[in-house]
Amino acid sequence: MIEPIGRAAAAYGLHRAPLAQPAPAASLATPPAAAASASSPSAETAASASSAAESSFGAFLDRQVSQAVETLNEGERMSVAAVTGKAGTHEVVRSVLAAEMTVQTVVSIRDRMVQAYQDVMRMAI
């Protein structure tokens, strides 16, 4: 019943970016002018890493949406199979509950995204 959420969490864990490491003490002792000149190449690297993270996050979202649609389709297929007598009650209940949980999860995520958007729009400039 909670398999779709477990798979989503496992997929997210595999594809999330590692946490940033704290700066070494030697870099804290460098003067600001030297740090500014040294940060230019790293800014380019950070920009390329950011674009890679965005594409991997986009790919992650695409996979999760596809998985949610597949779960809903499986629930529908099992319901049709139950009507025709080709599926057992346990299988049908399991797939329909998985589809229901998927819909609830997607709606919850959508609500949180709308709430975050509204919070950003309410911020003073």
Number of C-alpha atoms within 10 A of each C-alpha: 15 11 11 18 15 11 13 17 11 11 14 15 11 10 13 12 12 8 6 6 6 6 8 8 8 7 9 10 9 11 9 10 9 9 13 10 10 11 13 11 9 11 11 11 11 13 11 12 13 12 11 12 15 12 12 15 16 12 13 17 14 12 14 18 14 12 16 22 15 13 21 21 15 17 22 16 15 22 20 14 15 16 9 9 10 11 15 11 12 9 15 20 16 15 21 22 16 22 23 16 20 23 16 12 15 15 12 12 12 12 12 12 12 12 12 12 11 11 10 10 10 9 7 5 4
